[in-house]
Amino acid sequence: MLAWEKIICWVVSRISGLISSQFRKFKKLIKDFVYGATTYEYALELEHKMFQHECILEAVVFGDRYGFPISNYYKLRLLPYWIERLTQFDKGILREKDLLEKMKI
């Protein structure tokens, strides 16, 4: 193979690499646009609902620490699974919330 043939092969491979990377970027852009236009709001709402349900469950399990008089046998059965999340839950409950965080925007 001659030197100019090597150069041509290198240029063609670089051009095809650039075209494929541009195509991947365009494909990701279209995918993100369609996701945002169709299902992003639903996914955000689902995440919010899951957070609310998780807070309720944590309030049932750890409620005695914060003055919620909830006594239940099943709470004691859930406690070993939720003990790792206790510090994270403490930070979330005891954190001061801003007015804009409470509003659903």
QUIFEN-V912275 format. One record per residue. N is the residue number from 1. PHI is phi in degrees with one decimal (* if undefined). PSI is psi in whole degrees, 0 to 359 (999 if undefined). Layout:
n=N phi=PHI psi=PSI
n=N phi=PHI psi=PSI
This chain:
n=1 phi=* psi=132
n=2 phi=-79.2 psi=167
n=3 phi=-65.2 psi=319
n=4 phi=-68.9 psi=330
n=5 phi=-67.3 psi=321
n=6 phi=-63.2 psi=319
n=7 phi=-64.6 psi=317
n=8 phi=-63.6 psi=317
n=9 phi=-62.2 psi=320
n=10 phi=-66.4 psi=317
n=11 phi=-64.5 psi=317
n=12 phi=-64.1 psi=318
n=13 phi=-66.1 psi=322
n=14 phi=-66.1 psi=318
n=15 phi=-65.5 psi=317
n=16 phi=-66.3 psi=325
n=17 phi=-65.3 psi=319
n=18 phi=-66.1 psi=319
n=19 phi=-65.3 psi=318
n=20 phi=-67.3 psi=323
n=21 phi=-68.6 psi=322
n=22 phi=-66.3 psi=322
n=23 phi=-65.4 psi=319
n=24 phi=-63.3 psi=319
n=25 phi=-64.2 psi=317
n=26 phi=-65.7 psi=320
n=27 phi=-63.6 psi=318
n=28 phi=-65.3 psi=321
n=29 phi=-61.8 psi=314
n=30 phi=-65.2 psi=318
n=31 phi=-62.0 psi=315
n=32 phi=-65.8 psi=323
n=33 phi=-65.2 psi=314
n=34 phi=-65.4 psi=319
n=35 phi=-61.3 psi=315
n=36 phi=-66.6 psi=326
n=37 phi=-79.0 psi=336
n=38 phi=-111.7 psi=309
n=39 phi=-120.3 psi=358
n=40 phi=-62.4 psi=316
n=41 phi=-63.4 psi=320
n=42 phi=-65.7 psi=319
n=43 phi=-65.5 psi=321
n=44 phi=-65.9 psi=318
n=45 phi=-65.1 psi=319
n=46 phi=-62.7 psi=318
n=47 phi=-62.9 psi=320
n=48 phi=-65.1 psi=317
n=49 phi=-64.9 psi=320
n=50 phi=-63.2 psi=321
n=51 phi=-63.9 psi=318
n=52 phi=-63.3 psi=316
n=53 phi=-64.6 psi=322
n=54 phi=-65.5 psi=321
n=55 phi=-64.2 psi=321
n=56 phi=-64.4 psi=315
n=57 phi=-63.4 psi=319
n=58 phi=-67.4 psi=325
n=59 phi=-65.7 psi=325
n=60 phi=-69.5 psi=317
n=61 phi=-72.9 psi=315
n=62 phi=-105.1 psi=15
n=63 phi=-61.2 psi=328
n=64 phi=-62.6 psi=332
n=65 phi=-70.2 psi=335
n=66 phi=-111.7 psi=10
n=67 phi=92.6 psi=13
n=68 phi=-89.9 psi=112
n=69 phi=-78.9 psi=76
n=70 phi=-113.5 psi=108
n=71 phi=-110.2 psi=130
n=72 phi=-158.9 psi=142
n=73 phi=-67.6 psi=322
n=74 phi=-69.7 psi=336
n=75 phi=-61.1 psi=319
n=76 phi=-67.5 psi=332
n=77 phi=-76.5 psi=332
n=78 phi=-82.5 psi=338
n=79 phi=-55.2 psi=316
n=80 phi=-62.4 psi=332
n=81 phi=-80.2 psi=337
n=82 phi=-106.8 psi=359
n=83 phi=-66.0 psi=331
n=84 phi=-68.2 psi=333
n=85 phi=-90.5 psi=5
n=86 phi=-62.5 psi=315
n=87 phi=-66.7 psi=321
n=88 phi=-64.6 psi=320
n=89 phi=-67.3 psi=320
n=90 phi=-59.3 psi=315
n=91 phi=-63.9 psi=321
n=92 phi=-70.4 psi=322
n=93 phi=-75.2 psi=317
n=94 phi=-86.6 psi=355
n=95 phi=-71.8 psi=138
n=96 phi=-73.1 psi=131
n=97 phi=-102.5 psi=140
n=98 phi=-82.2 psi=160
n=99 phi=-63.5 psi=323
n=100 phi=-69.3 psi=332
n=101 phi=-69.6 psi=327
n=102 phi=-75.2 psi=332
n=103 phi=-77.5 psi=142
n=104 phi=-94.2 psi=103
n=105 phi=-106.1 psi=999
